[in-house]
Amino acid sequence: VQLVESGGGLVQPGGSLKLSCTGSGFTFSREQMTWYRQRPGKARELIATIPFILGLTPFYDESVKGRFFVSRDNAKKTVYLEMNNLKPEDTAMYFCRASGVNSWGQGTQVTVSS
């Protein structure tokens, strides 16, 4: 089982980034996928979940609702996190996870700073 996150970087406040997470070693299309983040000195927190059943509404934490959007491409075994209007408090390591898989990727660092 492998999860590989990418797309992080340094962005100015108000900017945008799109993260990707590609999974392998499990049936991606049948797994609910979740994005987490871990801010400096804080516990890892759930920020967005997308069900594996197409058409069901994704869940977003209040801290990102209206700014972040999660999507998935089962053919590419990839889940995306589009992040808009980024704020300094969004600075964190971002991870994805499959609901039925006990594995974490290495994460991708997002830094929001002027």
N, C-alpha and C positions, 0 to 999 in steps of 0.2 A: 504494500500500500504506500502510495506516495502522493503528497500534495505539494505543489510548487506555486508559491505566490510570486507575483512580479508587478512592476508598474509604479512602485513607489518612487519618491524623490523629494527634492526641495521645491517648494512652491510658495509664492507670496500669498498673503491673506487675500481672500476673494477669488483665488484661482481655483483650478479644477485639475483633477487627476482621475485616471481610470485604472483600477487594479484588476488583475486577472489571477485566477487560481485554477490550475489544471490538475485533475486527479487521475490516478491510474491504480490498477490493482484491485478495483472494486467496481460494482455496477453503478456508475455515476448517475445514470438516468433514474435510478430508483432510490436515490438518497436526497433527503432534505439537506441543503447546503447553508451554512451559516458563516458570516463574517464576524470576527472578534477583533478587538484591539486592546493593546496594553500600553497605557500612557506611563511616562516615567514615574516610578514610585507608586504606581497604582496596580490593582488587581486586573486581570484580564476581564473584559466586559463584552457581552454580546451586543452587536449593533444592528445586524440585519440578517434575516432568514428568508430563504426562498424555498417553498415546498417543491417536491419532485413532481407533483401533479400540476400540469399546466393549467393556468387560469385561476389558480388560488392566489389570494392576495398575499404578497410578502409582508413580513413583520419588520418594523423599524423601531429602534429605540428613540425615545423622544429627543435625545440630543442630536440626532441626525435626520429626523423626519423632515421631509421637504427639501433636503439638500443632497442626500445620498440616495442612490437608486441601485437595486440589485437586480441582476438578470442572469440567465444561464443559456448556454448552448450545449445541449446534450450530445450533439454530433461531435463537437470538439472537446467534450468532457471538461468544460470550462465554466466557471462562474465568475461574474464580473461585479465590481463595485464602482459605480460612477460617483465621484465625489465632487460636489460643486460648492461654491461660496465657502471655501475652506477657511477655518479659523485657527489661530495658534493653538487652541485647546484640542484640535484634532491631531496634533502631533503625537504619534504613537507608532508602535510596531503593529502591523495589521496581519491577521492570520485568517485562514479559512478552515473549515472542518466539515466533514460529512457526518450526519447524525448517527449512522450505524457503524462508524469506523473509529477506533480508538487510536488516532494518530494525528499529529500536528505537523504542519510544514515548518519551514525555517522563518517564515514571515517576510514581510517587505516593509521597509521603514518609510514613513511619511513624515516630513518635517515642514511645518507651515511657519514661515518667518520672513520678515522683510529685511 
